[in-house]
Amino acid sequence: MNTIGLRSGPRLVAAGYIGLVTLAALVHEIAGRPESGEGTMILAAWPGSILLLLFVLYPLDLLTGGTPATEEAGFSLLNPLFQGAGALVNVLIVWSVVSFARHFLTEARRSRSR
């Protein structure tokens, strides 16, 4: 008997995606943030990282009265964490769309049978 469960495939893919994006961002940070990898890192977590930036980080910056963020010199774990959080937001978006589509199809079948 399968102890992991019937739907473990999508969960493993989602966890692998989040882990891969976070690991790639960490390697990019360790390498000193080379210019050649910036586009790839932005695309890897897009649009989740943009949504996170617009709806969480910018309002938080406005509420705390912080100064505009500038690039820090040296190693920082904030960028890999931000990319990983953007990947998590992407997974949540896909999960929401799939859940809504399943619910919609179930209700459409139920209403046709009445």
Contacts in CASP RR format, 6 or more apart in sequence:
PFRMAT RR
TARGET T0000
AUTHOR 0000-0000-0000
METHOD contacts of the structure
MODEL  1
MNTIGLRSGPRLVAAGYIGLVTLAALVHEIAGRPESGEGTMILAAWPGSI
LLLLFVLYPLDLLTGGTPATEEAGFSLLNPLFQGAGALVNVLIVWSVVSF
ARHFLTEARRSRSR
2 8 0 8 1.000
14 91 0 8 1.000
14 94 0 8 1.000
14 95 0 8 1.000
17 87 0 8 1.000
17 90 0 8 1.000
17 91 0 8 1.000
18 84 0 8 1.000
18 87 0 8 1.000
18 88 0 8 1.000
18 91 0 8 1.000
19 84 0 8 1.000
19 87 0 8 1.000
21 44 0 8 1.000
21 45 0 8 1.000
21 83 0 8 1.000
21 84 0 8 1.000
21 86 0 8 1.000
21 87 0 8 1.000
22 80 0 8 1.000
22 81 0 8 1.000
22 83 0 8 1.000
22 84 0 8 1.000
22 87 0 8 1.000
24 40 0 8 1.000
24 41 0 8 1.000
24 44 0 8 1.000
24 83 0 8 1.000
25 41 0 8 1.000
25 44 0 8 1.000
25 45 0 8 1.000
25 79 0 8 1.000
25 80 0 8 1.000
25 82 0 8 1.000
25 83 0 8 1.000
25 84 0 8 1.000
26 77 0 8 1.000
26 80 0 8 1.000
28 34 0 8 1.000
28 37 0 8 1.000
28 41 0 8 1.000
28 79 0 8 1.000
28 80 0 8 1.000
29 75 0 8 1.000
29 76 0 8 1.000
29 77 0 8 1.000
29 79 0 8 1.000
29 80 0 8 1.000
30 75 0 8 1.000
32 74 0 8 1.000
32 75 0 8 1.000
33 79 0 8 1.000
41 83 0 8 1.000
42 49 0 8 1.000
44 83 0 8 1.000
44 87 0 8 1.000
45 83 0 8 1.000
45 84 0 8 1.000
45 86 0 8 1.000
45 87 0 8 1.000
45 89 0 8 1.000
45 90 0 8 1.000
46 90 0 8 1.000
47 90 0 8 1.000
47 93 0 8 1.000
48 86 0 8 1.000
48 87 0 8 1.000
48 89 0 8 1.000
48 90 0 8 1.000
48 93 0 8 1.000
49 82 0 8 1.000
49 83 0 8 1.000
49 85 0 8 1.000
49 86 0 8 1.000
49 89 0 8 1.000
51 86 0 8 1.000
51 89 0 8 1.000
52 82 0 8 1.000
52 85 0 8 1.000
52 86 0 8 1.000
52 89 0 8 1.000
57 82 0 8 1.000
61 68 0 8 1.000
61 69 0 8 1.000
END
